[in-house]
């Protein structure tokens, strides 16, 4: 049996032959995958043994390193803001929000570096790792930074969505119990618990100092910032579960009658949630809006097709994602998205070139249509390339609003 060390480094994942005896990786050469640090889950490690490879030592990456990249970051490596979209453009808020949502999946060191050096913005608290009372864990993550170049100053609060290998966040997603507000209705219990719902007291307006809960911690920080700058406004955003937390944060502000913050709230930009919905993204369509689950998706959505053409709808089309009537159209759409990935770099620029990791997912989507539509790649693209009807922007989707 050939024996190998598995070495994980910031720039590569390499299998180095230890014995120097025949076989091995290309006769003792290094098999390398570039593009950041990678973590290999147990099933992958088991496969090495299955093929006769013995791993004597596993060197895991430092997840707090400024070079460590999440799965989301490896799927879409873009970090810079679109320089063609200025802070006076009608597209600016959405463009900044989608990049903040993408960045929220990274660690604090990575966030600090990108916000200050790549974006040249002011961070207030790069990351909040806050407590969830029901899970008794720090499972809710959010980031906050400020654009002092915008007029008025713009504060962005971005909640992290579901991470692929984080079972705690998946547990939040599938907790479809109800949290009831008298006179309002019942809300997805898992998301409310992640935001800071208390076991015994529910949603008191104020709590005693101690553990950091998402809603209360971020609310107090926002109060401080808007009081320091009377012209400042803020945006709530997030992708996937992060979008749900963002809109529920605004809802609890309303319940608590936080007039100051509600007046300063510029908008909620929800991505891959009931807000911005791309093509066949299945997540905004779950849980089903039917008599079985008794859930109702509220509010209109900005729906974008695979050509990034947007329209305002009362609800996303094809609410039943698993309907057999839409299987063939979804497969054809997945074929188009795969081909489009090769065309966009030539027509729109190198920043739209997809890496091998994303191409692999595009191929997989031919079997599981809509798999990649929830990824942030297309949400970044639609905020940059997408067009909305003139009813949203009377002077056109790419116009700059008049200045007073």
Secondary structure, DSSP 4 states (H G I P E B T S, - for coil): -EEEEEEE-SSEEEEEESS-SSSTTTTTPPEEEESS-----HHHHHHHHHTTEEEEEEE---TTSTT---HHHHH----S--TTS-TTBTTHHHHHHHHHHHHTTS-HHHHHHIIIIIS--EEEEEEEEEEETTTTEEEEEEEEEEETTSSS-EEEEEE----TT-HHHHHHHH---EEEETTTEEEEHHHHHHHT-BTTTBS-S---SSS-BHHHHHHHHHHHHHHH-TT-EEEEEEETHHHHHHHHHHHHHHHTT-HHHHHHEEEEEEESSSSEEETT-SGGG-S-SSTTT-----S-EEEE-TT-BEEEESS-S-S-TT-GGGHHHHHHHHHHHHHHHHHHHHHH-GGGPPPHHHHHHHHHTTTSTTSGGGSHHHHHHHHHH-B--TTTSTT-TTPBPPP-
